[in-house]
Amino acid sequence: MTIIDKIEPLTPKQSEMLDALVNDSYDIVGIFGPTGTGKSLFSLAYGIDSVIENKYKKFLIVKPIVDVVTGEELTLAKGGKEFIELGKAYLRDVIGEFVDWNKVEELMNNGKIMFVDSHYLKGRTFDDAIIFLDEVQSLKPESVIEILVRVGRNSRLIVAGDPVFQSLSAVQNDPASLIRDVLISEENTKVVDLGIKDIVREGAKRGLRLLIEYRMRMRDLSEEEKEIVESAKIHSPDADVITAVEFSKEKEEFEISSEHVPDALIIVKQGHFGRLVGKGGERIRAIEEDTDKSIRGVELSLDFKELIRAVHPVPWIWRYIEDIDFAGPTLAVQVDSDVFGAFVGQRGIHVRFVDAVMKKLMGVGIKAMEAEKKKRKKK
């Protein structure tokens, strides 16, 4: 049994990732998504299997080793033996429970598995090799392109990165997003986008939710938003208010006049919605009277449907949203094709408005996609 046979895909997207890895017709496989989705696990398993089965002579692992506190990257020249040992530790942490480690050590000693420093690639060509470039978001795009041009005869490249964390962290010119855009239309290349639903580590899922909350709490509030937060603290003192986002100007810009669209949202922790609005809605009404704004409360979660529901001009549209999840650095909203036009709006006004509000709130935009029609069972 191969290593990858021991690892069961737990989501449809993980199955898509596995299918892409084992499909030799793809010269390049790009895998993008948040931490905890199995990008490294499946890629390492496939790479080790490939050299064990002699499909390729070498498995080359390019992974930046970065100090998370200082941001300084450890190179082979600086670290020497430490660079290799940290690479081995990463390999063992990710794949150790699925593989005979003595066999991996043997492959490393024989030069079949190697850790490559991305800073020293000039003049090199990787023939008969499977190359895995992990944590691409930690590299400069120029380094990634340098690796691309070094891929030689009878070789394949796997690229993995996390554009979601970078987007939520407001990183400009994120290499993961840029390389994803480069690869998405490349010939003989498959790009797989993994999202929140593909996170299989609960710690990673909680970490992502906390990152979103942190991003919201760190927003620079406008004077109107500060007024809303202060009013919420007075009238809903036991509610944990994360932030408020006001979008009257956006409503005017996109000519959103629907009575169903509020002027602002108050985002609260899960379980705090009732504390915000009050038993009969008296608290939220008091905040509206204070601020002279139409306001809606939303609990923060990793299901973004409630956020879309709270601001979309068509009040019933949320019932036809099939799925919302990250696709690269943006949220892809899959909508029933029968009502896709209503979701997008004339000249795209509805989706552009929702996109503007989401960017203002959490720095992440949306894109609308028609959901695949579900096959109906014959009666």
C-alpha positions in Angstrom: 0.0 0.0 0.0 1.3 3.4 -0.9 1.4 6.3 1.6 -1.2 8.2 -0.2 -3.5 5.2 -0.1 -3.5 5.5 3.7 -4.8 9.0 3.6 -8.6 9.4 3.0 -9.9 12.6 1.5 -12.6 13.9 3.8 -14.2 16.5 1.5 -15.0 16.8 -2.2 -12.3 19.4 -2.7 -9.7 17.1 -1.0 -10.7 14.4 -3.5 -10.2 16.9 -6.3 -6.7 17.7 -4.9 -5.8 14.0 -4.8 -7.1 13.4 -8.3 -5.0 16.3 -9.6 -1.8 15.0 -7.9 -2.1 11.5 -9.3 -3.0 12.7 -12.8 0.3 12.7 -14.7 -1.2 14.8 -17.5 -0.7 17.9 -15.3 2.8 19.3 -15.4 1.9 21.7 -12.6 -0.6 21.3 -9.8 -1.4 24.5 -7.7 -3.1 23.9 -4.4 -4.4 27.0 -2.6 -6.3 27.3 0.7 -6.1 27.9 4.4 -4.0 25.9 6.8 -5.4 22.6 8.0 -6.8 21.6 4.6 -4.2 18.9 3.8 -2.2 20.7 1.1 1.2 19.6 2.6 0.1 16.2 3.7 -1.2 15.0 0.3 1.6 16.6 -1.6 4.4 15.1 0.6 2.7 11.7 0.4 2.5 11.8 -3.3 6.1 13.0 -3.6 7.6 10.3 -1.4 5.5 7.6 -3.2 6.8 8.9 -6.5 10.5 8.2 -5.6 9.8 4.9 -3.9 8.0 3.7 -7.0 10.8 5.2 -9.2 8.5 7.4 -11.2 11.0 10.2 -10.5 14.6 10.1 -9.4 14.3 12.8 -6.8 11.7 14.5 -4.6 12.8 18.1 -4.0 11.1 20.1 -1.2 11.3 23.8 -1.3 9.9 25.2 1.9 10.9 28.6 3.4 11.8 28.4 7.1 10.7 31.6 8.6 10.8 32.9 12.2 7.2 33.8 12.9 8.3 36.5 15.4 10.9 38.4 13.4 9.9 37.3 9.9 13.5 36.5 9.2 14.0 33.5 6.8 16.6 30.9 7.6 18.7 30.0 4.6 21.0 27.1 4.0 24.0 29.4 4.1 23.0 30.8 7.5 21.7 27.7 9.1 23.7 24.9 7.5 22.8 21.7 9.4 20.0 23.5 11.3 18.3 24.2 7.9 18.2 20.5 7.1 17.1 19.5 10.6 14.2 21.9 10.6 13.2 20.6 7.1 13.2 17.0 8.5 11.2 18.1 11.5 8.6 19.7 9.2 8.5 16.5 7.1 8.1 14.3 10.1 5.4 16.5 11.7 3.3 16.4 8.6 3.7 12.9 7.2 5.3 10.9 10.1 2.3 8.9 11.2 1.7 7.6 7.7 5.2 6.4 6.7 8.1 4.2 7.9 10.5 7.0 9.0 13.5 4.7 8.5 12.6 4.4 4.9 12.3 8.2 4.6 15.7 8.6 6.3 17.2 6.1 3.8 15.8 8.1 0.9 17.2 11.3 2.3 20.6 9.7 2.8 20.6 8.5 -0.8 19.7 11.9 -2.1 16.3 10.8 -3.3 14.6 13.3 -1.0 16.2 16.7 -0.7 15.5 20.1 0.9 16.3 23.0 -1.5 17.0 26.6 -0.5 15.0 28.9 -2.8 17.8 31.5 -2.6 20.4 29.3 -4.4 18.8 28.2 -7.7 20.9 30.0 -10.3 22.4 27.6 -12.9 20.4 24.6 -11.6 18.0 22.4 -13.6 15.7 19.9 -12.0 15.3 16.9 -14.4 13.5 13.6 -13.5 12.2 15.2 -10.4 9.0 16.0 -8.5 9.3 19.4 -7.0 7.1 20.6 -4.1 7.0 24.3 -3.4 5.2 24.7 0.0 4.2 27.9 1.8 4.5 30.0 -1.4 3.0 33.0 0.4 6.3 33.3 2.3 8.4 33.7 -0.8 8.9 36.6 -3.2 7.1 36.0 -6.6 10.5 36.3 -8.3 11.8 33.2 -6.4 8.7 31.2 -7.4 9.2 32.2 -11.1 12.9 31.2 -10.7 11.8 27.7 -9.6 9.3 27.5 -12.5 12.1 28.0 -15.0 14.3 25.4 -13.3 11.8 22.6 -13.9 13.4 20.4 -16.5 12.8 17.2 -18.4 10.4 14.6 -17.1 9.6 16.7 -14.0 6.5 17.9 -12.2 5.9 20.9 -10.0 3.4 21.1 -7.0 2.8 24.6 -5.6 0.9 25.1 -2.3 0.0 28.3 -0.6 -2.4 30.1 1.7 -3.9 33.2 0.1 -6.8 33.2 2.6 -4.6 34.1 5.6 -2.8 36.7 3.6 -6.0 38.3 2.4 -7.4 38.5 6.0 -4.0 39.8 7.1 -4.2 42.7 4.6 -1.0 41.6 2.9 -0.4 43.5 -0.3 0.8 41.7 -3.5 0.5 38.3 -1.8 2.7 35.8 -3.7 0.2 33.0 -3.2 -2.6 35.0 -4.9 -0.3 36.3 -7.7 1.1 32.8 -8.5 -2.5 31.3 -8.3 -3.5 33.9 -10.9 -0.5 33.1 -13.1 -1.3 29.3 -13.0 -5.0 29.4 -13.3 -5.0 29.6 -17.1 -1.7 27.9 -17.8 -1.7 24.9 -20.1 -1.3 21.4 -18.5 -1.9 22.9 -15.1 -4.5 22.2 -12.5 -5.4 24.7 -9.8 -7.4 23.5 -6.8 -9.0 25.9 -4.4 -9.6 24.7 -0.9 -11.8 26.6 1.6 -13.1 26.7 5.1 -15.2 23.5 4.6 -12.0 21.6 3.8 -10.2 22.4 7.1 -10.0 19.2 9.0 -8.1 20.5 12.0 -10.4 22.1 14.5 -7.6 24.3 15.8 -7.0 25.7 12.3 -10.7 26.4 11.9 -10.8 28.2 15.3 -7.7 30.1 14.4 -9.2 31.3 11.1 -12.3 32.5 12.9 -10.2 34.4 15.5 -8.1 35.9 12.6 -11.3 37.3 11.0 -12.4 38.6 14.4 -9.0 40.2 15.0 -9.2 41.8 11.5 -12.6 43.2 12.3 -11.6 44.5 15.8 -8.5 46.3 14.3 -10.5 48.2 11.7 -10.2 52.0 11.7 -13.7 53.1 12.4 -15.4 56.2 10.9 -17.0 58.7 13.2 -20.4 57.2 12.4 -19.2 53.7 13.2 -17.6 54.9 16.5 -21.0 56.4 17.4 -22.8 53.1 16.7 -20.3 51.1 18.8 -20.6 53.6 21.7 -24.4 53.5 21.6 -24.3 49.7 21.6 -22.1 49.7 24.7 -24.7 51.9 26.4 -27.8 50.1 25.4 -26.4 46.5 25.2 -23.6 46.6 27.8 -23.5 42.8 28.1 -23.1 42.2 24.4 -19.6 41.5 23.1 -19.5 43.9 20.1 -16.7 43.1 17.7 -17.2 46.1 15.3 -19.7 48.1 13.4 -19.7 48.8 9.7 -21.6 51.7 8.2 -22.3 51.9 4.5 -24.8 54.7 3.7 -22.3 56.2 1.1 -22.1 52.8 -0.6 -25.9 52.6 -0.7 -25.9 56.0 -2.4 -23.1 55.1 -4.8 -24.8 51.9 -6.0 -28.3 53.4 -5.9 -29.5 50.9 -3.3 -32.8 52.3 -2.1 -34.4 49.1 -0.8 -36.0 49.3 2.5 -34.6 45.9 3.3 -31.0 47.1 3.4 -29.8 48.7 6.6 -27.4 51.6 6.9 -25.0 49.6 9.2 -24.3 46.3 10.8 -23.1 45.5 14.3 -21.0 42.4 14.5 -21.1 40.5 17.8 -19.6 37.3 19.1 -21.5 34.0 18.7 -24.2 33.8 21.4 -24.5 37.6 21.9 -27.1 38.4 19.3 -30.0 38.3 21.9 -28.0 40.6 24.2 -27.5 43.1 21.4 -31.1 43.4 20.2 -33.0 42.8 23.5 -35.9 40.5 24.1 -38.4 42.5 22.1 -35.8 44.3 20.0 -35.9 47.3 22.3 -32.1 47.6 22.6 -31.4 47.7 18.8 -34.2 50.2 18.4 -32.6 52.4 21.0 -29.3 52.3 19.2 -31.1 53.2 15.9 -32.8 56.2 17.6 -29.4 57.3 19.1 -27.6 57.2 15.7 -30.5 57.9 13.3 -29.5 54.8 11.4 -31.2 51.6 10.3 -29.1 48.9 11.9 -28.9 45.1 11.8 -27.0 42.8 14.1 -25.1 39.7 12.9 -23.2 37.1 14.9 -19.7 36.3 13.6 -19.2 32.8 12.3 -17.5 31.0 9.4 -20.8 30.7 7.6 -21.0 34.0 5.8 -24.5 33.5 4.5 -26.0 35.7 7.3 -23.7 38.6 6.4 -24.8 38.3 2.8 -28.4 38.1 3.9 -28.1 41.2 6.1 -27.0 43.5 3.3 -28.3 42.1 0.0 -31.1 44.2 -1.5 -33.2 41.1 -2.3 -34.5 39.9 1.0 -35.2 36.3 -0.1 -32.1 35.7 -2.1 -30.2 34.0 0.8 -32.5 30.9 0.4 -30.9 30.3 -3.0 -27.3 30.6 -1.9 -25.9 27.0 -2.4 -22.5 27.7 -0.9 -20.1 30.4 0.3 -16.4 29.6 0.7 -13.0 30.9 -0.1 -11.6 30.5 -3.6 -8.2 32.0 -3.5 -8.3 35.4 -1.7 -12.0 36.0 -2.3 -15.3 34.5 -1.2 -17.1 32.6 -3.9 -20.9 32.8 -3.6 -22.6 30.0 -5.5 -26.2 30.9 -6.3 -29.0 28.9 -7.8 -28.8 29.6 -11.6 -32.6 30.4 -11.7 -32.1 33.5 -9.5 -28.6 34.3 -10.4 -29.7 37.5 -12.2 -31.5 38.7 -9.1 -28.4 38.1 -7.0 -26.1 40.0 -9.3 -28.6 42.8 -10.1 -28.8 45.1 -13.2 -25.3 46.1 -14.3 -24.0 44.0 -11.4 -25.1 46.6 -8.9 -26.2 44.2 -6.2 -23.0 42.1 -6.2 -20.8 45.2 -6.4 -22.6 46.7 -3.4 -22.2 43.5 -1.3 -18.6 43.3 -2.4 -17.9 46.8 -1.3 -19.5 46.2 2.1 -17.5 42.9 2.7 -14.3 44.6 1.7 -15.0 47.4 4.1 -15.9 45.0 6.9 -13.2 42.4 6.6 -11.0 43.2 3.6 -12.2 40.3 1.5 -14.3 40.7 -1.6 -16.8 38.4 -3.1 -17.5 36.9 -6.6 -20.8 35.4 -7.7 -20.9 32.1 -9.4 -23.8 30.0 -10.8 -24.2 26.8 -8.8 -24.4 23.6 -10.8 -27.9 22.4 -11.3 -28.7 19.5 -9.0 -30.1 16.5 -10.7 -33.7 15.9 -9.6 -34.8 12.4 -8.7 -37.5 11.0 -10.8 -40.8 10.3 -8.9 
